[in-house]
Amino acid sequence: MCTMEAERIKTYMEQAIQAYLDAYNAKDIPAMLALLDDQIVFENISSSSGVTQTNTKLEFEQLALQSVEYFTERKQVVRFSILSTDSAAVEIDYQATLAKALPNGMKAGHQLQLRGVSIFEMKKGKFTRISDYS
């Protein structure tokens, strides 16, 4: 692959990641789904709540619909990223306000502030894996 083609693909990857985060921040689940492969593997690995995983776009949609209800607002902002032609590692600042109490004892109105890393993998213009670590 020539350098110009690789740079074009990296630019697309960066734009797709930003589009995904913009959709996430806006709670726009259809826009998030439009960026995903039908066999998307999504993993959320958290030091406080363990591992959550989905293996299809339908499972991802169900998790996203369930998760959106927990927050009055949420925002992910890219701090730093490393891009290749088929994957990216992105350091993210995450802020959210809980809409309702969580099983771990956090109350509605509690503000979360986390820093994490997300790994994105892409094939044929769609995300095939997203792994979030926090």
DSSP file with accessible surface (Angstrom, degrees, kcal/mol):
  #  RESIDUE AA STRUCTURE BP1 BP2  ACC     N-H-->O    O-->H-N    N-H-->O    O-->H-N    TCO  KAPPA ALPHA  PHI   PSI    X-CA   Y-CA   Z-CA
    1    1 A M              0   0  153      0, 0.0     2,-0.0     0, 0.0     0, 0.0   0.000 360.0 360.0 360.0 133.1    0.0    0.0    0.0
    2    2 A C     >  -     0   0   80      1,-0.1     4,-2.4     4,-0.0     5,-0.2  -0.318 360.0-111.7 -74.9 160.3    1.4    3.4   -0.9
    3    3 A T  H  > S+     0   0  111      1,-0.2     4,-2.4     2,-0.2     5,-0.2   0.887 116.3  52.5 -60.2 -41.6    1.9    6.1    1.7
    4    4 A M  H  > S+     0   0  160      2,-0.2     4,-2.1     1,-0.2    -1,-0.2   0.913 110.3  48.1 -63.7 -41.0   -0.9    8.3    0.3
    5    5 A E  H  > S+     0   0   70      2,-0.2     4,-2.4     1,-0.2    -2,-0.2   0.918 111.3  50.5 -65.3 -42.9   -3.4    5.5    0.4
    6    6 A A  H  X S+     0   0   19     -4,-2.4     4,-2.5     1,-0.2    -2,-0.2   0.918 110.8  49.0 -61.7 -42.0   -2.4    4.6    4.0
    7    7 A E  H  X S+     0   0   95     -4,-2.4     4,-2.3     2,-0.2    -1,-0.2   0.888 109.6  52.2 -65.9 -38.5   -2.8    8.2    5.0
    8    8 A R  H  X S+     0   0  141     -4,-2.1     4,-2.2     2,-0.2    -2,-0.2   0.932 111.1  47.0 -62.4 -43.5   -6.2    8.4    3.4
    9    9 A I  H  X S+     0   0   38     -4,-2.4     4,-2.6     2,-0.2    -2,-0.2   0.915 111.4  50.8 -66.1 -42.3   -7.3    5.3    5.2
   10   10 A K  H  X S+     0   0   63     -4,-2.5     4,-2.7     2,-0.2    -1,-0.2   0.904 109.3  51.4 -62.0 -40.2   -6.0    6.6    8.5
   11   11 A T  H  X S+     0   0   63     -4,-2.3     4,-2.5     2,-0.2    -2,-0.2   0.925 110.1  49.0 -62.7 -42.7   -7.9    9.9    8.0
   12   12 A Y  H  X S+     0   0   97     -4,-2.2     4,-2.8     2,-0.2    -2,-0.2   0.925 110.4  51.3 -61.5 -43.5  -11.1    7.9    7.4
   13   13 A M  H  X S+     0   0    0     -4,-2.6     4,-2.5     2,-0.2    -2,-0.2   0.940 110.9  48.1 -58.6 -46.8  -10.4    5.9   10.5
   14   14 A E  H  X S+     0   0  102     -4,-2.7     4,-2.3     1,-0.2    -1,-0.2   0.918 113.1  47.6 -62.2 -41.9  -10.0    9.1   12.5
   15   15 A Q  H  X S+     0   0  122     -4,-2.5     4,-2.5     1,-0.2    -1,-0.2   0.893 111.5  50.6 -66.7 -39.0  -13.2   10.6   11.1
   16   16 A A  H  X S+     0   0    5     -4,-2.8     4,-2.4     2,-0.2    -2,-0.2   0.903 109.7  50.2 -66.6 -40.7  -15.1    7.4   11.8
   17   17 A I  H  X S+     0   0    7     -4,-2.5     4,-2.7     2,-0.2     5,-0.2   0.941 112.0  47.6 -62.5 -45.0  -14.0    7.3   15.4
   18   18 A Q  H  X S+     0   0   81     -4,-2.3     4,-2.8     1,-0.2    -2,-0.2   0.908 111.2  51.2 -64.1 -38.9  -15.0   11.0   15.9
   19   19 A A  H  X S+     0   0   43     -4,-2.5     4,-2.3     2,-0.2    -1,-0.2   0.909 110.6  49.3 -63.3 -40.6  -18.4   10.3   14.2
   20   20 A Y  H  X S+     0   0    5     -4,-2.4     4,-2.7     2,-0.2    -2,-0.2   0.938 113.3  45.8 -63.1 -46.5  -18.9    7.3   16.6
   21   21 A L  H  X S+     0   0    0     -4,-2.7     4,-3.0     2,-0.2    55,-0.3   0.899 111.4  52.1 -66.3 -39.2  -18.0    9.4   19.6
   22   22 A D  H  X S+     0   0   87     -4,-2.8     4,-1.8     2,-0.2    -1,-0.2   0.924 112.2  46.1 -60.9 -43.7  -20.2   12.3   18.5
   23   23 A A  H  <>S+     0   0    7     -4,-2.3     5,-2.9     2,-0.2     4,-0.4   0.912 112.6  50.7 -65.0 -42.2  -23.1    9.9   18.1
   24   24 A Y  H ><5S+     0   0   31     -4,-2.7     3,-1.5     1,-0.2    -2,-0.2   0.948 110.6  48.6 -58.8 -49.5  -22.3    8.4   21.5
   25   25 A N  H 3<5S+     0   0   39     -4,-3.0    49,-0.5     1,-0.3    -1,-0.2   0.849 114.2  46.2 -61.5 -34.5  -22.3   11.8   23.1
   26   26 A A  T 3<5S-     0   0   72     -4,-1.8    -1,-0.3    -5,-0.2    -2,-0.2   0.412 110.1-122.7 -86.5  -1.3  -25.6   12.7   21.5
   27   27 A K  T < 5 +     0   0   68     -3,-1.5     2,-1.2    -4,-0.4    -3,-0.2   0.836  58.5 154.5  59.1  35.0  -27.1    9.3   22.5
   28   28 A D     >< +     0   0   73     -5,-2.9     4,-1.8     1,-0.2     3,-0.2  -0.694  16.1 175.1 -95.7  82.8  -27.8    8.8   18.7
   29   29 A I  H  > S+     0   0   10     -2,-1.2     4,-2.9     1,-0.2     5,-0.2   0.901  74.5  55.7 -63.2 -42.3  -27.8    5.0   18.6
   30   30 A P  H  > S+     0   0   94      0, 0.0     4,-1.9     0, 0.0    -1,-0.2   0.910 108.5  49.7 -57.6 -37.8  -28.8    4.7   14.9
   31   31 A A  H  > S+     0   0   35     -3,-0.2     4,-0.6     2,-0.2    -2,-0.2   0.880 111.3  49.1 -67.9 -36.2  -25.8    6.8   14.0
   32   32 A M  H >< S+     0   0    3     -4,-1.8     3,-1.4     1,-0.2     4,-0.3   0.948 110.6  50.3 -63.8 -47.5  -23.6    4.6   16.1
   33   33 A L  H >< S+     0   0   18     -4,-2.9     3,-1.8     1,-0.3    -2,-0.2   0.830  98.9  66.1 -61.9 -32.6  -25.0    1.5   14.5
   34   34 A A  H 3< S+     0   0   54     -4,-1.9    -1,-0.3     1,-0.3    -2,-0.2   0.755 100.8  51.2 -62.3 -21.5  -24.4    2.8   11.0
   35   35 A L  T << S+     0   0   28     -3,-1.4    92,-2.9    -4,-0.6     2,-0.3   0.478  96.7  91.3 -92.9  -3.3  -20.6    2.7   11.7
   36   36 A L  E <  S-a  127   0A   1     -3,-1.8    92,-0.2    -4,-0.3     2,-0.1  -0.744  72.4-125.7-104.2 142.9  -20.6   -1.0   12.9
   37   37 A D  E >   -     0   0A  56     90,-2.8     3,-1.6    -2,-0.3    -2,-0.1  -0.410  34.0-112.1 -68.8 153.1  -20.1   -4.3   11.1
   38   38 A D  E 3  S+     0   0A 104      1,-0.3    19,-2.4    18,-0.1    20,-0.3   0.804 119.1  47.5 -60.2 -27.9  -23.0   -6.8   11.6
   39   39 A Q  E 3  S+     0   0A 122     17,-0.2    -1,-0.3    18,-0.1    17,-0.1  -0.097  82.3 161.0-105.7  36.3  -20.5   -9.0   13.6
   40   40 A I  E <   -     0   0A   0     -3,-1.6     2,-0.6    87,-0.1    89,-0.2  -0.293  30.2-149.0 -58.9 133.6  -19.1   -6.2   15.8
   41   41 A V  E     -a  129   0A  25     87,-2.1    89,-2.4    14,-0.1     2,-0.5  -0.953  17.7-174.0-103.2 119.7  -17.4   -7.4   18.9
   42   42 A F  E     +aB 130  54A  16     12,-2.1    12,-2.5    -2,-0.6     2,-0.4  -0.975   4.0 179.9-116.7 131.6  -17.8   -4.8   21.7
   43   43 A E  E     -aB 131  53A  34     87,-2.6    89,-3.3    -2,-0.5     2,-0.5  -0.997  14.0-168.6-131.4 135.1  -16.0   -5.2   25.0
   44   44 A N  E     -aB 132  52A  43      8,-2.7     8,-2.2    -2,-0.4     2,-0.6  -0.978  10.0-172.5-120.5 113.3  -16.1   -2.9   28.0
   45   45 A I  E     +aB 133  51A  47     87,-3.6    89,-2.4    -2,-0.5     2,-0.4  -0.936  10.3 178.3-110.6 111.3  -13.4   -3.9   30.5
   46   46 A S  E  >  - B   0  50A  13      4,-2.9     4,-1.7    -2,-0.6    -2,-0.0  -0.942  34.2-145.0-120.1 137.1  -13.8   -1.9   33.7
   47   47 A S  T  4 S+     0   0  117     87,-2.0    -1,-0.1    -2,-0.4     4,-0.1   0.755 105.4  40.4 -68.1 -20.6  -11.8   -2.2   36.9
   48   48 A S  T  4 S+     0   0   93     86,-0.2    -1,-0.2     2,-0.1    -3,-0.0   0.766 128.5  23.0 -99.9 -26.4  -14.9   -1.4   38.9
   49   49 A S  T  4 S-     0   0   83      1,-0.3    -2,-0.2     3,-0.0     2,-0.1   0.333  95.0-130.6-127.3   8.9  -17.6   -3.4   37.1
   50   50 A G  E  <  -B   46   0A  36     -4,-1.7    -4,-2.9     2,-0.0     2,-0.4  -0.466  50.5 -24.6  85.0-148.5  -15.9   -6.3   35.2
   51   51 A V  E     -B   45   0A  96     -6,-0.2     2,-0.4    -2,-0.1    -6,-0.2  -0.891  44.8-176.0-115.7 133.0  -16.4   -7.2   31.6
   52   52 A T  E     +B   44   0A  57     -8,-2.2    -8,-2.7    -2,-0.4     2,-0.4  -0.988  15.7 179.9-120.9 134.5  -19.4   -6.6   29.3
   53   53 A Q  E     -B   43   0A  94     -2,-0.4     2,-0.3   -10,-0.2   -10,-0.2  -0.997  15.8-175.1-140.0 141.6  -19.3   -8.1   25.8
   54   54 A T  E     -B   42   0A   9    -12,-2.5   -12,-2.1    -2,-0.4     3,-0.1  -0.931   7.6-166.2-125.6 157.4  -21.5   -8.2   22.8
   55   55 A N        +     0   0   70     -2,-0.3     2,-0.3   -14,-0.2   -14,-0.1   0.350  66.9  40.3-127.2   3.5  -20.8  -10.1   19.6
   56   56 A T  S  > S-     0   0   38    -17,-0.1     4,-2.4     1,-0.1   -17,-0.2  -0.959  81.3-109.7-144.9 165.4  -23.3   -8.8   17.0
   57   57 A K  H  > S+     0   0   50    -19,-2.4     4,-2.8    -2,-0.3     5,-0.2   0.889 119.1  54.3 -63.6 -37.9  -24.8   -5.4   16.0
   58   58 A L  H  > S+     0   0  102    -20,-0.3     4,-2.3     2,-0.2    -1,-0.2   0.931 109.2  46.7 -63.1 -44.8  -28.1   -6.5   17.5
   59   59 A E  H  > S+     0   0   77      2,-0.2     4,-2.3     1,-0.2    -1,-0.2   0.907 112.4  51.1 -62.8 -40.5  -26.6   -7.3   20.8
   60   60 A F  H  X S+     0   0    6     -4,-2.4     4,-2.9     2,-0.2    -2,-0.2   0.930 108.9  51.0 -61.0 -45.2  -24.7   -4.0   20.7
   61   61 A E  H  X S+     0   0   71     -4,-2.8     4,-2.7     1,-0.2     5,-0.2   0.924 109.3  50.3 -59.8 -44.1  -27.9   -2.1   20.0
   62   62 A Q  H  X S+     0   0  115     -4,-2.3     4,-2.0     1,-0.2    -1,-0.2   0.923 112.9  46.2 -61.6 -42.9  -29.7   -3.8   22.9
   63   63 A L  H  X S+     0   0   34     -4,-2.3     4,-3.0     2,-0.2    -2,-0.2   0.920 112.6  50.3 -65.2 -43.0  -26.8   -2.8   25.3
   64   64 A A  H  X S+     0   0   11     -4,-2.9     4,-2.3     1,-0.2    -2,-0.2   0.916 110.2  49.6 -62.9 -42.7  -26.7    0.7   23.9
   65   65 A L  H  X S+     0   0   85     -4,-2.7     4,-0.6    -5,-0.2    -1,-0.2   0.894 114.9  44.9 -63.3 -38.9  -30.5    1.2   24.4
   66   66 A Q  H >< S+     0   0  107     -4,-2.0     3,-0.7    -5,-0.2     4,-0.3   0.926 114.4  48.5 -69.6 -43.6  -30.2   -0.1   27.9
   67   67 A S  H >< S+     0   0   35     -4,-3.0     3,-1.8     1,-0.2     4,-0.3   0.845  99.1  65.3 -68.5 -36.2  -27.1    2.0   28.8
   68   68 A V  H >< S+     0   0   28     -4,-2.3     3,-1.1     1,-0.3    -1,-0.2   0.819  94.1  62.3 -61.6 -27.2  -28.5    5.3   27.4
   69   69 A E  T << S+     0   0  123     -3,-0.7    -1,-0.3    -4,-0.6    -2,-0.2   0.685  92.7  65.4 -70.8 -17.8  -31.1    5.3   30.2
   70   70 A Y  T <  S+     0   0   65     -3,-1.8    29,-3.1    -4,-0.3    30,-0.8   0.594  97.9  58.9 -81.6 -11.2  -28.5    5.4   32.9
   71   71 A F  E <   -C   98   0A  29     -3,-1.1    27,-0.2    -4,-0.3     3,-0.1  -0.964  51.7-164.6-129.1 134.9  -27.2    8.9   32.0
   72   72 A T  E    S-     0   0A  84     25,-2.4     2,-0.3    -2,-0.4    -1,-0.1   0.805  92.7  -1.7 -77.5 -31.9  -28.7   12.3   31.8
   73   73 A E  E     +C   97   0A 115     24,-1.0    24,-2.3    -3,-0.1    -1,-0.3  -0.982  67.5 179.2-152.3 153.8  -25.6   13.3   29.9
   74   74 A R  E     -C   96   0A  14    -49,-0.5     2,-0.3    -2,-0.3    22,-0.3  -0.982   2.9-174.3-155.3 149.2  -22.4   11.7   28.8
   75   75 A K  E     -C   95   0A 109     20,-2.9    20,-2.5    -2,-0.3     2,-0.4  -0.967  10.4-166.0-152.8 131.6  -19.4   12.8   26.9
   76   76 A Q  E     -C   94   0A  12     -2,-0.3     2,-0.4   -55,-0.3    18,-0.2  -0.974  13.2-172.6-115.3 132.4  -16.2   11.1   25.5
   77   77 A V  E     -C   93   0A  67     16,-2.5    16,-2.7    -2,-0.4     2,-0.3  -0.993  24.1-122.8-127.7 131.0  -13.4   13.4   24.3
   78   78 A V  E     +C   92   0A  46     -2,-0.4    14,-0.2    14,-0.2     3,-0.1  -0.548  28.1 174.6 -73.0 128.8  -10.2   12.1   22.6
   79   79 A R  E     -     0   0A 124     12,-3.2     2,-0.3     1,-0.4    13,-0.2   0.752  69.5 -11.8 -95.6 -39.9   -7.0   13.1   24.3
   80   80 A F  E     -C   91   0A 123     11,-1.2    11,-3.0     2,-0.0    -1,-0.4  -0.976  62.5-166.8-161.4 145.8   -4.6   11.2   22.1
   81   81 A S  E     -C   90   0A  37     -2,-0.3     2,-0.4     9,-0.2     9,-0.2  -0.997  13.8-157.5-144.0 151.0   -4.7    8.6   19.3
   82   82 A I  E     -C   89   0A 107      7,-2.5     7,-2.4    -2,-0.3     2,-0.4  -0.998  25.5-165.0-123.4 121.7   -2.5    6.2   17.4
   83   83 A L  E     +C   88   0A  38     -2,-0.4     2,-0.2     5,-0.2     5,-0.2  -0.874  16.5 172.8-115.1 141.4   -3.8    5.2   14.1
   84   84 A S        -     0   0   39      3,-2.9   -71,-0.1    -2,-0.4    -2,-0.0  -0.662  53.3 -89.3-123.1-171.4   -3.0    2.5   11.6
   85   85 A T  S    S+     0   0   52     -2,-0.2     3,-0.1     1,-0.2   -72,-0.0   0.725 123.0  18.8 -75.9 -18.9   -4.8    1.5    8.5
   86   86 A D  S    S+     0   0   88      1,-0.2    36,-2.7    37,-0.0     2,-0.3   0.394 125.8  30.8-131.6   3.3   -7.1   -1.0   10.3
   87   87 A S  E     - D   0 121A  39     34,-0.2    -3,-2.9     2,-0.0     2,-0.3  -0.983  53.3-163.8-156.1 165.1   -7.0   -0.2   14.0
   88   88 A A  E     -CD  83 120A   4     32,-2.2    32,-2.6    -2,-0.3     2,-0.5  -0.991  13.4-147.8-152.1 145.8   -6.5    2.7   16.4
   89   89 A A  E     -CD  82 119A  35     -7,-2.4    -7,-2.5    -2,-0.3     2,-0.5  -0.982  25.1-172.2-113.3 126.6   -5.8    3.1   20.1
   90   90 A V  E     -CD  81 118A   2     28,-2.8    28,-2.8    -2,-0.5     2,-0.5  -0.981  19.3-146.8-128.9 122.4   -7.5    6.2   21.6
   91   91 A E  E     -CD  80 117A  62    -11,-3.0   -12,-3.2    -2,-0.5   -11,-1.2  -0.768  30.3-168.8 -84.6 130.1   -7.0    7.7   25.0
   92   92 A I  E     -CD  78 116A   5     24,-3.1    24,-2.7    -2,-0.5     2,-0.5  -0.963  25.3-146.6-129.4 137.5  -10.4    9.1   26.1
   93   93 A D  E     -CD  77 115A  45    -16,-2.7   -16,-2.5    -2,-0.4     2,-0.4  -0.885  26.1-162.3 -93.8 132.8  -11.6   11.4   28.9
   94   94 A Y  E     +CD  76 114A  32     20,-3.2    20,-2.7    -2,-0.5     2,-0.4  -0.968  13.8 175.8-123.1 130.6  -15.1   10.3   29.9
   95   95 A Q  E     +CD  75 113A  96    -20,-2.5   -20,-2.9    -2,-0.4     2,-0.3  -0.995   9.6 159.7-130.8 140.8  -17.7   12.4   31.8
   96   96 A A  E     -CD  74 112A   3     16,-1.9    16,-3.2    -2,-0.4     2,-0.5  -0.988  30.6-140.3-156.1 155.9  -21.2   11.4   32.7
   97   97 A T  E     -CD  73 111A  16    -24,-2.3   -25,-2.4    -2,-0.3   -24,-1.0  -0.988  31.3-121.6-119.6 126.6  -24.1   12.2   35.1
   98   98 A L  E     -C   71   0A   2     12,-2.6    11,-3.0    -2,-0.5   -27,-0.3  -0.443  16.3-165.1 -70.7 135.2  -26.1    9.4   36.4
   99   99 A A  S    S+     0   0   42    -29,-3.1     2,-0.3     9,-0.2   -28,-0.2   0.709  77.1  10.4 -87.3 -25.6  -29.9    9.5   35.7
  100  100 A K  S    S-     0   0   83    -30,-0.8    -1,-0.2     7,-0.1     9,-0.1  -0.963  93.7 -78.4-149.2 164.1  -30.6    6.8   38.2
  101  101 A A        -     0   0   56     -2,-0.3     6,-0.2     7,-0.1    -2,-0.1  -0.282  42.5-138.2 -65.1 148.9  -28.9    4.9   41.0
  102  102 A L    >   -     0   0   38      4,-2.6     3,-2.2     1,-0.1    -1,-0.1  -0.742  23.2-111.2-104.7 157.9  -26.6    2.0   40.1
  103  103 A P  T 3  S+     0   0  133      0, 0.0    -1,-0.1     0, 0.0    -2,-0.0   0.772 114.7  66.4 -58.6 -23.9  -26.4   -1.4   41.8
  104  104 A N  T 3  S-     0   0   93      1,-0.1    -3,-0.0     2,-0.1   -55,-0.0   0.428 123.7 -99.4 -80.5   2.9  -22.9   -0.5   43.1
  105  105 A G  S <  S+     0   0   46     -3,-2.2     2,-0.2     1,-0.3    -1,-0.1   0.304  75.6 141.1 101.6 -10.0  -24.4    2.3   45.3
  106  106 A M        -     0   0   57      1,-0.1    -4,-2.6    -6,-0.0    -1,-0.3  -0.482  44.8-135.1 -67.4 138.0  -23.8    5.4   43.1
  107  107 A K    >   -     0   0  147     -6,-0.2     3,-2.1    -2,-0.2    -9,-0.3  -0.543  24.4 -84.9 -95.9 159.0  -26.8    7.7   43.3
  108  108 A A  T 3  S+     0   0   60      1,-0.3    -9,-0.2    -2,-0.2    -1,-0.1  -0.300 117.5  31.7 -56.4 139.5  -28.7    9.6   40.6
  109  109 A G  T 3  S+     0   0   48    -11,-3.0    -1,-0.3     1,-0.3   -10,-0.1   0.201  84.5 138.9  91.9 -14.6  -27.0   12.9   39.9
  110  110 A H    <   -     0   0   86     -3,-2.1   -12,-2.6   -13,-0.1     2,-0.5  -0.383  48.5-136.1 -63.2 136.5  -23.5   11.5   40.6
  111  111 A Q  E     -D   97   0A 124    -14,-0.2     2,-0.4    -3,-0.1   -14,-0.2  -0.863  14.0-155.0-100.9 129.2  -20.9   12.7   38.2
  112  112 A L  E     -D   96   0A  25    -16,-3.2   -16,-1.9    -2,-0.5     2,-0.4  -0.815  11.7-178.3 -99.6 139.1  -18.4   10.2   36.8
  113  113 A Q  E     +D   95   0A 136     -2,-0.4     2,-0.3   -18,-0.2   -18,-0.2  -0.947  16.9 159.1-137.9 116.6  -15.0   11.3   35.5
  114  114 A L  E     -D   94   0A  80    -20,-2.7   -20,-3.2    -2,-0.4     2,-0.4  -0.919  31.1-146.4-132.9 158.3  -12.8    8.6   34.0
  115  115 A R  E     +D   93   0A 126     -2,-0.3     2,-0.3   -22,-0.2   -22,-0.2  -0.992  35.1 151.7-123.0 135.5   -9.9    8.2   31.7
  116  116 A G  E     -D   92   0A  14    -24,-2.7   -24,-3.1    -2,-0.4     2,-0.4  -0.855  38.7-113.9-148.0-176.5   -9.7    5.2   29.6
  117  117 A V  E     -DE  91 133A  60     16,-2.2    16,-3.1    -2,-0.3     2,-0.4  -0.992  20.2-162.8-129.5 135.6   -8.4    3.7   26.3
  118  118 A S  E     -DE  90 132A   6    -28,-2.8   -28,-2.8    -2,-0.4     2,-0.5  -0.971   6.0-154.1-118.3 136.6  -10.5    2.4   23.5
  119  119 A I  E     -DE  89 131A  49     12,-2.8    12,-2.5    -2,-0.4     2,-0.4  -0.947  12.5-166.9-108.7 124.7   -9.2    0.1   20.7
  120  120 A F  E     -DE  88 130A   1    -32,-2.6   -32,-2.2    -2,-0.5     2,-0.4  -0.947   4.4-170.3-112.8 134.0  -11.0    0.3   17.4
  121  121 A E  E     -DE  87 129A  74      8,-2.7     7,-2.6    -2,-0.4     8,-1.4  -0.976   9.3-169.9-122.2 141.2  -10.6   -2.2   14.6
  122  122 A M  E     + E   0 127A  15    -36,-2.7     2,-0.3    -2,-0.4     5,-0.2  -0.980  14.1 177.7-135.9 141.9  -12.1   -1.7   11.1
  123  123 A K  E >  S- E   0 126A 142      3,-2.4     3,-1.8    -2,-0.4   -37,-0.0  -0.991  76.2  -4.3-139.5 136.6  -12.6   -3.7    8.0
  124  124 A K  T 3  S-     0   0  211     -2,-0.3     3,-0.1     1,-0.3    -1,-0.1   0.851 130.0 -54.6  51.3  39.5  -14.2   -2.5    4.8
  125  125 A G  T 3  S+     0   0   25      1,-0.2     2,-0.3   -88,-0.0    -1,-0.3   0.527 118.0  98.1  80.5   5.3  -15.2    0.8    6.3
  126  126 A K  E <  S- E   0 123A  82     -3,-1.8    -3,-2.4   -90,-0.0     2,-0.3  -0.956  78.5-108.2-127.0 146.9  -17.0   -0.6    9.4
  127  127 A F  E     +aE  36 122A   0    -92,-2.9   -90,-2.8    -2,-0.3    -5,-0.3  -0.563  31.2 177.6 -72.8 129.2  -15.9   -1.1   12.9
  128  128 A T  E     +     0   0A  24     -7,-2.6   -87,-2.1     1,-0.3     2,-0.3   0.578  69.5  20.2-105.0 -17.8  -15.5   -4.9   13.6
  129  129 A R  E     -aE  41 121A  72     -8,-1.4    -8,-2.7   -89,-0.2     2,-0.4  -0.962  53.9-179.1-153.0 136.2  -14.2   -4.5   17.2
  130  130 A I  E     -aE  42 120A   0    -89,-2.4   -87,-2.6    -2,-0.3     2,-0.5  -0.978   9.5-175.4-133.1 121.3  -14.4   -1.8   19.9
  131  131 A S  E     -aE  43 119A   3    -12,-2.5   -12,-2.8    -2,-0.4     2,-0.5  -0.977   5.7-164.4-120.5 117.7  -12.7   -2.6   23.2
  132  132 A D  E     -aE  44 118A  20    -89,-3.3   -87,-3.6    -2,-0.5     2,-0.5  -0.894   3.8-170.3-103.6 129.9  -13.1    0.0   26.0
  133  133 A Y  E      aE  45 117A 104    -16,-3.1   -16,-2.2    -2,-0.5   -87,-0.2  -0.978 360.0 360.0-121.2 126.0  -10.7   -0.2   29.0
  134  134 A S              0   0   52    -89,-2.4   -87,-2.0    -2,-0.5   -86,-0.2  -0.968 360.0 360.0-146.9 360.0  -11.3    2.0   32.1
